[in-house]
Amino acid sequence: MNLNQAVRSLVLAALALLASAAVPAPSWARHKIRINVEDRNLRPGGVAVPKGEALRNDLVATGAVVVDGAVDGDCVSLGSSVTVNGEVRGDVVALGGSAVVAGHVTGDLAVLGGPTRISGTVRGDVAALGGDVTLESRSVVDGDVALLGGKLIKAKGAVVKGDVVNVDLSLAKYFLPLAAKLHHAPELAEKLSPWRLAAQYVIFLVFLAGLGLMALLLTVFLPKNVESAAAAIQADFWKAAGIGALILMLTLPALILMVVSVLGIPLIPVAILIYCAAVLMALAAFSLVLAGRFNEARRKPAPATVAAVGQGYLLLVFLIALGKLVKLAGGAGAVLGGIFFLAGLILLSCGLVVGLGALWLTRMGGVGRRTAAQTPSPNQP
């Protein structure tokens, strides 16, 4: 399993947990790590594998996992930490907790929402979302190290044989309070109402641009996943739309069920975070399809995947931005702007619904269905 699959493991784990609260996943939607709350391998609470003992199966627990012995399979903690002092002959995933590797991991290491400390060996890739990664002096990572929203602390002597990709999101904490202050300024509204409307429009554009940048960032990390989901949209649009609508309808009931259950409460923030990531990937996949149709109508070759997603996203939000701008004129322009805005909102909602369905059909874009695999990618001429 490569870096894309390691990141996808995080996404699939949270989505599977969220979806399992409402409906069981179909047989074709299973992933290598097999996160399933009805699975006999799921163990409530913490689990420890003592030194000298070996577990001949995947280990999935709702509490802290400590491996002093050996696990012949994948090792997953839902909502807590994973500590590997022995050996894990598979992948290690920590959802909502930290990960410590002082021993040996044969597969990949994926951590969401917690710090990662490695003083041993990881033969695969390391993916961390929302947490720092510390590589101590004797640590060895044979694959890549990817961080989103964290920083890499690498001691002298630490070895990373692959690439290091680090995306820092710390600047967001400076822009969000500024946007809130600009939005809530009643004294400026009374004196400079036209300027306030213009400022609100600029803030709205910044929001759309930020949403698009996050979708592009996800495409940079997982281009093949976005392409696979886009191919599924083209292969079976209405089935993807139906499944996407079902996902949206079941999201709130599933979250409520997680709130009333003891197991689900600590995982709610993680599930919401991953759900937001799925929304971004859904928009990226639909944008890729939209760009393909647009370039096909122009009889022009489509650009590369990331550029095509950006082009499609601009087409996707154009009517919304135009409608907002026309409404500023007032009078008859307000009615026309409202029509543009509503049409753009419908298109955006359609993209979200169809994209979510396509992600479910393709297991977060990791493995295309047979029909999707036979359909050319939208960015191919």
Summary of the structure (lengths in Angstrom):
residues: 381
radius of gyration: 22.6
end to end distance: 29.6
largest distance: 78.7
contacts: 1407
relative contact order: 0.11
helix: 51%
strand: 17%
